[in-house]
Amino acid sequence: MIKHLVMLMLFSSANCFASDTLSDEILKRIDTAQSQLHKVQQDINNEHHILAKQIKEKLSKIKALRQKAANIQRAEDEQLLSLETLKSRVQAWQAQQNYQQQLVQSFASQTQSPLADSNNIIQFEQVKAFLEKKLSPSWKTKQIIDNSSQLQQFETLALGPISVAVNESSAGFINDDNALLRISTNTLNDNGTLFSSLSQLRAQGQTELHFDPTLGNADKLNQQQLSISAYIKKGGIWAYPILLFAFFALMTALFKAQQFLRLPKLANEMVDKIETYIHQQDSTRLQTYITTLAPIQKSLVEIAQSTPISQKRDDSLIAQLKDQKYRNEKYLGIITTCAAVAPLLGLLGTVSGMIHTFMMMNVFGSGDASVVSGGISQALITTEIGLIVAIPALIASALLNKKSKSFDIRLEAIATKLSKVEFNSNELKNEQ
């Protein structure tokens, strides 16, 4: 038994030793394989870079060859073009050349610069010198009428669309209306500043100069601004009747506005209080309250108090209401009439002015636009004045009529309630 145990232990030790040796050998093989794999990967990467570079070079060569082939093919196609196609190309090139020559000729004519040769090729140095000469101040001596209406020698200079003049004593802008050269004033410069600026320009060749960009049109427009009286006078004879109607409408509106402002404030609770006093048979307080009422309400109460409930009382109350309505609406028609007549008079003035304008056109012709436009503008002034009068008159008429109707409606409501009130007149007289 012991012998078997010893043999078993020896066999186990041998197996353990053999397994340790096998593990070491496997690890060594794994390390060797990993090193070989790493080397193979490096070789592959090196070969990849080399091949990629070669492929890039081949692609570049292919691209160049394709371009060369395209050029060769284009040359062959050019050789195979028909005569008509070549003619059309030549005509297109000639048209392009002619267009360019026209541009060159137009530039040369506008700048007045000489062309260098028969091929119309401009020497840009010559053009530059020519334009610089044109842009430099070029003073000329001319006879000009100064501000004192005397003919004197002036040094003149053209600055685009305007011209200036200066001498030893004065300076200004040149006005060539009616073919007469005259020194004109400018709203942006006083005489001292303008004289010093132009003197500096003549002496040094540069200065800061302010001028009217409208070339005097602003001054002309400013001179066209008329006063109210001159504007009305320009409208012609029909403007005065319009103003007369405007005066009537204004005076009537002021009178009626003052009248409506003085209208009494109506007591809407008047009938209820009167019925309360009658129910309480308190004649003293009733009479006292009646004396505090507005005149129109007091007259209505007196009619109802003196007349029993009947058709007669209703007729008396209606007559009183109509009388008050007549006083409220009196003269309001004047305002409405003026508002209606004013634009008609304006239209009449316009028609008269147009007739006069056409007569002038028949005599002097329509060549001068100022004759036509001036007559039309003068004819339209009466229409404008008529509308200026009519619009406020209509507004005033509407407001005043609304105020009158509102007062009449409220007063009519009070009278309607009052017509149903029963006064015990006998008892009130005995208590008095």
C-alpha positions as CSV (number, residue, x, y, z in Angstrom):
1,M,0.0,0.0,0.0
2,I,2.8,2.4,0.9
3,K,4.5,1.5,-2.3
4,H,1.5,2.5,-4.3
5,L,1.2,5.9,-2.5
6,V,4.9,6.7,-3.3
7,M,4.5,5.9,-6.9
8,L,1.4,8.1,-7.2
9,M,3.2,11.1,-5.6
10,L,6.1,10.7,-8.0
11,F,3.7,10.6,-11.0
12,S,2.0,13.8,-9.8
13,S,5.2,15.7,-9.5
14,A,6.2,14.7,-13.0
15,N,3.0,15.9,-14.4
16,C,3.3,19.3,-12.7
17,F,6.8,19.8,-14.0
18,A,5.7,19.0,-17.6
19,S,2.8,21.4,-17.5
20,D,5.0,24.3,-16.3
21,T,7.5,23.7,-19.2
22,L,4.7,23.7,-21.7
23,S,3.3,27.0,-20.5
24,D,6.7,28.7,-20.8
25,E,7.1,27.4,-24.3
26,I,3.6,28.7,-25.3
27,L,4.4,32.2,-24.0
28,K,7.6,32.3,-25.9
29,R,5.8,31.3,-29.1
30,I,3.2,34.1,-28.5
31,D,5.8,36.8,-28.1
32,T,7.6,35.6,-31.2
33,A,4.3,35.7,-33.2
34,Q,3.5,39.2,-32.0
35,S,6.9,40.6,-33.0
36,Q,6.6,39.0,-36.4
37,L,3.0,40.5,-36.8
38,H,4.3,44.0,-35.8
39,K,7.1,43.7,-38.4
40,V,4.6,42.6,-41.1
41,Q,2.3,45.5,-40.3
42,Q,5.2,48.0,-40.6
43,D,6.2,46.5,-44.0
44,I,2.6,46.8,-45.2
45,N,2.4,50.5,-44.1
46,N,5.6,51.3,-45.9
47,E,4.4,49.6,-49.0
48,H,1.0,51.4,-48.8
49,H,2.7,54.8,-48.7
50,I,4.8,53.9,-51.7
51,L,1.9,52.6,-53.6
52,A,-0.3,55.7,-52.8
53,K,2.5,58.0,-54.0
54,Q,2.8,56.0,-57.2
55,I,-1.0,56.0,-57.7
56,K,-1.1,59.8,-57.3
57,E,1.7,60.3,-59.8
58,K,-0.1,58.0,-62.3
59,L,-3.4,60.0,-61.8
60,S,-1.6,63.3,-62.5
61,K,-0.1,61.8,-65.6
62,I,-3.6,60.5,-66.6
63,K,-5.1,64.0,-66.1
64,A,-2.4,65.6,-68.2
65,L,-2.9,63.0,-70.9
66,R,-6.6,63.6,-70.8
67,Q,-6.1,67.4,-71.2
68,K,-3.7,66.8,-74.0
69,A,-6.1,64.4,-75.7
70,A,-8.9,67.0,-75.3
71,N,-6.7,69.6,-76.9
72,I,-5.8,67.2,-79.7
73,Q,-9.5,66.4,-80.2
74,R,-10.4,70.1,-80.3
75,A,-7.7,70.8,-82.8
76,E,-9.0,68.0,-85.0
77,D,-12.5,69.3,-84.6
78,E,-11.3,72.8,-85.7
79,Q,-9.9,71.3,-88.8
80,L,-13.2,69.6,-89.5
81,L,-15.3,72.8,-89.1
82,S,-17.3,73.9,-92.0
83,L,-16.7,77.2,-93.9
84,E,-20.0,78.6,-92.6
85,T,-19.1,78.1,-89.0
86,L,-15.8,79.8,-89.5
87,K,-17.5,82.7,-91.2
88,S,-20.0,83.1,-88.3
89,R,-17.1,83.2,-85.9
90,V,-15.2,85.8,-87.9
91,Q,-18.4,87.9,-88.0
92,A,-18.8,87.7,-84.3
93,W,-15.3,88.8,-83.7
94,Q,-15.7,91.7,-86.1
95,A,-18.9,92.8,-84.4
96,Q,-17.1,92.7,-81.0
97,Q,-14.2,94.7,-82.5
98,N,-16.6,97.3,-83.9
99,Y,-18.4,97.7,-80.6
100,Q,-15.1,98.2,-78.8
101,Q,-14.1,100.8,-81.3
102,Q,-17.4,102.6,-80.8
103,L,-16.8,102.7,-77.1
104,V,-13.4,104.2,-77.7
105,Q,-14.7,106.8,-80.1
106,S,-17.5,107.8,-77.7
107,F,-15.0,108.2,-74.8
108,A,-12.7,110.2,-77.0
109,S,-15.5,112.5,-78.2
110,Q,-16.9,113.1,-74.7
111,T,-13.5,113.8,-73.2
112,Q,-12.3,115.6,-76.4
113,S,-9.0,113.7,-76.1
114,P,-7.0,112.9,-79.2
115,L,-6.6,109.3,-80.3
116,A,-3.1,107.9,-80.6
117,D,-3.2,106.1,-83.9
118,S,-5.4,104.8,-86.6
119,N,-6.2,101.7,-84.6
120,N,-8.1,103.9,-82.0
121,I,-5.9,102.8,-79.2
122,I,-5.8,105.6,-76.6
123,Q,-2.6,106.4,-74.8
124,F,-3.8,106.6,-71.2
125,E,-1.0,109.0,-70.2
126,Q,-2.2,111.5,-72.8
127,V,-5.8,111.1,-71.6
128,K,-4.7,111.5,-68.0
129,A,-2.8,114.7,-68.8
130,F,-5.8,116.0,-70.9
131,L,-8.3,115.4,-68.1
132,E,-6.1,116.9,-65.5
133,K,-5.8,120.0,-67.7
134,K,-9.6,120.1,-68.0
135,L,-10.1,119.7,-64.3
136,S,-7.7,122.5,-63.3
137,P,-9.2,126.0,-62.9
138,S,-9.2,127.9,-66.1
139,W,-9.9,131.6,-65.6
140,K,-11.3,133.7,-68.4
141,T,-11.8,137.5,-68.6
142,K,-15.4,138.6,-69.5
143,Q,-17.5,141.7,-69.3
144,I,-20.2,141.2,-66.7
145,I,-22.9,143.4,-65.1
146,D,-22.2,143.8,-61.4
147,N,-24.8,144.4,-58.6
148,S,-24.7,148.2,-59.2
149,S,-25.8,147.6,-62.9
150,Q,-22.4,148.6,-64.3
151,L,-20.4,146.7,-66.9
152,Q,-17.0,145.6,-65.5
153,Q,-14.2,143.2,-66.2
154,F,-14.4,140.0,-64.2
155,E,-12.3,136.8,-64.0
156,T,-14.8,134.0,-64.6
157,L,-14.5,130.3,-63.9
158,A,-16.9,127.5,-65.0
159,L,-17.5,124.9,-62.3
160,G,-19.7,122.3,-64.0
161,P,-23.1,123.7,-64.5
162,I,-22.4,127.0,-62.7
163,S,-20.0,129.8,-63.3
164,V,-18.4,132.3,-60.8
165,A,-16.9,135.7,-61.3
166,V,-14.5,137.7,-59.2
167,N,-12.5,141.0,-59.6
168,E,-10.8,143.3,-57.2
169,S,-14.0,144.6,-55.5
170,S,-16.8,142.1,-55.8
171,A,-17.6,138.4,-56.5
172,G,-20.6,136.3,-57.2
173,F,-22.3,133.6,-59.3
174,I,-23.1,134.4,-62.9
175,N,-26.7,134.5,-64.0
176,D,-27.0,134.3,-67.8
177,D,-30.8,134.8,-68.1
178,N,-31.8,136.7,-71.3
179,A,-28.3,136.2,-72.6
180,L,-27.0,138.9,-70.2
181,L,-24.2,137.9,-67.8
182,R,-25.1,139.4,-64.4
183,I,-23.7,138.8,-60.9
184,S,-26.5,137.1,-58.8
185,T,-26.7,136.7,-55.1
186,N,-26.6,133.3,-53.4
187,T,-28.5,132.4,-50.3
188,L,-25.6,130.2,-49.0
189,N,-23.0,132.9,-49.1
190,D,-22.7,136.4,-48.0
191,N,-20.6,138.8,-50.1
192,G,-17.6,138.8,-47.8
193,T,-17.3,135.0,-47.6
194,L,-17.9,134.5,-51.3
195,F,-15.4,137.2,-52.2
196,S,-12.7,135.7,-50.0
197,S,-13.4,132.1,-51.2
198,L,-13.2,133.1,-54.9
199,S,-10.1,135.2,-54.3
200,Q,-8.4,132.2,-52.6
201,L,-9.5,130.0,-55.5
202,R,-8.0,132.4,-58.0
203,A,-4.8,132.8,-56.1
204,Q,-4.2,129.2,-54.8
205,G,-6.3,127.0,-57.1
206,Q,-8.3,125.5,-54.3
207,T,-10.9,126.6,-51.8
208,E,-14.1,125.6,-50.0
209,L,-17.1,127.1,-51.9
210,H,-20.7,126.8,-50.9
211,F,-23.4,127.3,-53.5
212,D,-27.1,126.6,-54.1
213,P,-27.4,123.0,-55.7
214,T,-30.7,124.1,-57.3
215,L,-28.9,126.7,-59.3
216,G,-31.2,129.5,-58.2
217,N,-34.4,127.6,-58.4
218,A,-34.7,127.7,-54.6
219,D,-34.6,131.5,-54.7
220,K,-37.3,131.6,-57.5
221,L,-39.5,129.2,-55.4
222,N,-39.0,131.4,-52.4
223,Q,-40.1,134.4,-54.4
224,Q,-43.3,132.6,-55.4
225,Q,-44.4,132.4,-51.8
226,L,-47.3,134.9,-51.7
227,S,-49.0,136.5,-48.8
228,I,-52.7,135.8,-48.0
229,S,-53.9,139.0,-49.6
230,A,-51.8,138.5,-52.7
231,Y,-52.9,134.9,-52.9
232,I,-56.5,135.8,-52.8
233,K,-56.0,138.6,-55.3
234,K,-54.3,136.1,-57.7
235,G,-57.5,134.0,-57.5
236,G,-59.4,136.5,-59.4
237,I,-62.8,138.3,-58.9
238,W,-64.6,135.1,-57.9
239,A,-62.5,134.8,-54.8
240,Y,-64.2,137.8,-53.1
241,P,-67.8,136.4,-53.2
242,I,-66.4,133.2,-51.6
243,L,-64.8,135.2,-48.9
244,L,-68.1,137.1,-48.4
245,F,-69.9,133.8,-47.9
246,A,-67.1,132.7,-45.5
247,F,-67.7,135.8,-43.5
248,F,-71.5,135.2,-43.2
249,A,-70.9,131.5,-42.3
250,L,-68.4,132.5,-39.6
251,M,-70.5,135.2,-38.0
252,T,-73.6,132.9,-38.0
253,A,-71.7,130.0,-36.5
254,L,-70.3,132.2,-33.7
255,F,-73.7,133.7,-33.0
256,K,-75.4,130.3,-32.9
257,A,-72.6,128.8,-30.8
258,Q,-73.0,131.6,-28.3
259,Q,-76.8,131.0,-28.3
260,F,-76.4,127.3,-27.7
261,L,-73.9,127.8,-24.9
262,R,-76.5,130.0,-23.2
263,L,-79.3,127.4,-23.5
264,P,-80.5,126.3,-20.0
265,K,-79.7,123.0,-18.6
266,L,-82.8,120.9,-18.7
267,A,-83.9,119.1,-15.5
268,N,-84.9,115.6,-16.6
269,E,-86.4,114.8,-13.1
270,M,-88.7,117.8,-13.2
271,V,-91.9,115.9,-14.0
272,D,-91.2,113.4,-11.2
273,K,-90.7,116.1,-8.6
274,I,-93.9,117.9,-9.7
275,E,-95.9,114.7,-9.4
276,T,-94.4,114.1,-6.0
277,Y,-95.4,117.6,-4.8
278,I,-98.9,117.2,-6.3
279,H,-99.3,113.9,-4.6
280,Q,-98.3,115.4,-1.3
281,Q,-100.5,118.4,-2.0
282,D,-97.7,120.8,-1.1
283,S,-98.4,123.8,-3.3
284,T,-95.9,126.0,-1.6
285,R,-92.9,123.8,-2.4
286,L,-94.4,123.2,-5.9
287,Q,-94.5,126.9,-6.7
288,T,-91.1,127.4,-5.3
289,Y,-89.7,124.6,-7.4
290,I,-91.4,126.0,-10.5
291,T,-89.8,129.4,-10.0
292,T,-86.3,127.7,-10.1
293,L,-86.9,126.1,-13.4
294,A,-85.4,127.3,-16.7
295,P,-87.7,129.7,-18.7
296,I,-88.6,127.2,-21.3
297,Q,-89.5,124.5,-18.8
298,K,-91.3,127.0,-16.6
299,S,-93.5,128.0,-19.6
300,L,-94.3,124.4,-20.3
301,V,-95.3,123.8,-16.7
302,E,-97.5,126.9,-16.7
303,I,-99.3,125.7,-19.8
304,A,-99.9,122.3,-18.2
305,Q,-100.9,124.0,-14.9
306,S,-103.4,126.3,-16.5
307,T,-104.9,123.8,-19.0
308,P,-106.5,120.5,-18.0
309,I,-105.6,117.3,-19.7
310,S,-107.0,117.6,-23.2
311,Q,-106.2,118.1,-26.8
312,K,-105.9,121.8,-26.1
313,R,-103.0,121.2,-23.6
314,D,-101.2,119.0,-26.1
315,D,-101.6,121.6,-28.8
316,S,-100.3,124.3,-26.5
317,L,-97.3,122.3,-25.5
318,I,-96.5,121.4,-29.2
319,A,-96.8,125.1,-30.2
320,Q,-94.3,126.0,-27.4
321,L,-91.9,123.3,-28.6
322,K,-92.2,124.4,-32.2
323,D,-91.5,128.0,-31.1
324,Q,-88.4,126.9,-29.2
325,K,-87.3,124.7,-32.1
326,Y,-87.7,127.6,-34.5
327,R,-85.5,129.8,-32.3
328,N,-82.8,127.1,-32.1
329,E,-82.7,126.4,-35.9
330,K,-83.0,130.0,-36.9
331,Y,-80.0,131.1,-39.1
332,L,-78.5,127.6,-39.3
333,G,-79.5,127.4,-42.9
334,I,-77.1,130.3,-43.7
335,I,-74.2,128.1,-42.7
336,T,-75.4,125.2,-44.8
337,T,-76.0,127.5,-47.8
338,C,-72.6,129.0,-47.5
339,A,-71.0,125.6,-47.3
340,A,-72.9,124.6,-50.5
341,V,-72.3,127.8,-52.5
342,A,-68.6,128.3,-51.7
343,P,-67.3,125.3,-53.7
344,L,-69.7,126.1,-56.6
345,L,-68.2,129.6,-56.8
346,G,-64.8,128.1,-56.7
347,L,-65.7,125.8,-59.6
348,L,-67.1,128.8,-61.4
349,G,-63.8,130.7,-60.9
350,T,-61.9,127.7,-62.2
351,V,-64.0,127.5,-65.3
352,S,-63.5,131.2,-65.9
353,G,-59.8,130.9,-65.4
354,M,-59.5,128.0,-67.8
355,I,-61.5,129.9,-70.5
356,H,-59.0,132.8,-70.0
357,T,-56.1,130.4,-70.3
358,F,-57.4,128.9,-73.6
359,M,-57.9,132.4,-74.9
360,M,-54.2,133.2,-74.1
361,M,-53.2,129.9,-75.8
362,N,-55.1,130.9,-78.9
363,V,-53.3,134.3,-79.0
364,F,-49.8,133.3,-78.0
365,G,-49.8,129.6,-78.7
366,S,-49.0,126.7,-76.4
367,G,-45.3,126.7,-77.0
368,D,-44.6,128.5,-73.7
369,A,-45.5,126.1,-70.8
370,S,-45.4,128.9,-68.3
371,V,-48.4,130.6,-69.9
372,V,-50.5,127.4,-69.6
373,S,-49.3,126.3,-66.2
374,G,-49.6,129.8,-64.8
375,G,-53.2,130.2,-66.0
376,I,-54.2,126.8,-64.7
377,S,-52.7,127.4,-61.3
378,Q,-54.4,130.7,-61.0
379,A,-57.7,129.1,-62.1
380,L,-57.4,126.4,-59.4
381,I,-56.9,129.0,-56.6
382,T,-60.7,129.7,-56.4
383,T,-61.5,126.0,-56.1
384,E,-59.0,125.7,-53.3
385,I,-60.5,128.8,-51.5
386,G,-64.0,127.4,-52.0
387,L,-63.1,124.1,-50.4
388,I,-61.3,125.8,-47.5
389,V,-64.5,127.7,-46.8
390,A,-66.9,124.8,-47.4
391,I,-65.2,122.1,-45.2
392,P,-65.2,124.1,-41.9
393,A,-68.7,125.4,-42.7
394,L,-70.1,121.9,-43.1
395,I,-68.4,120.7,-39.9
396,A,-69.8,123.7,-38.0
397,S,-73.3,123.2,-39.5
398,A,-73.3,119.5,-38.5
399,L,-72.2,120.2,-34.9
400,L,-74.7,123.0,-34.4
401,N,-77.6,121.0,-35.9
402,K,-76.7,118.1,-33.7
403,K,-76.8,120.3,-30.6
404,S,-80.2,121.8,-31.7
405,K,-81.7,118.4,-32.3
406,S,-80.4,117.0,-29.0
407,F,-82.0,119.9,-27.1
408,D,-85.3,119.6,-28.9
409,I,-85.5,115.9,-28.3
410,R,-84.9,116.2,-24.6
411,L,-87.4,119.1,-24.4
412,E,-90.0,117.1,-26.3
413,A,-89.6,114.1,-23.9
414,I,-90.2,116.4,-20.9
415,A,-93.3,117.9,-22.6
416,T,-94.7,114.5,-23.4
417,K,-94.4,113.5,-19.7
418,L,-95.8,116.8,-18.6
419,S,-98.9,116.4,-20.8
420,K,-100.0,113.5,-18.7
421,V,-99.7,115.3,-15.3
422,E,-103.0,116.2,-13.6
423,F,-102.9,119.4,-11.7
424,N,-105.6,120.0,-8.9
425,S,-106.0,123.7,-9.7
426,N,-109.0,124.4,-7.5
427,E,-107.2,123.1,-4.4
428,L,-104.0,124.9,-5.2
429,K,-105.9,128.2,-5.6
430,N,-107.7,127.7,-2.2
431,E,-104.4,127.0,-0.5
432,Q,-102.8,130.1,-2.1
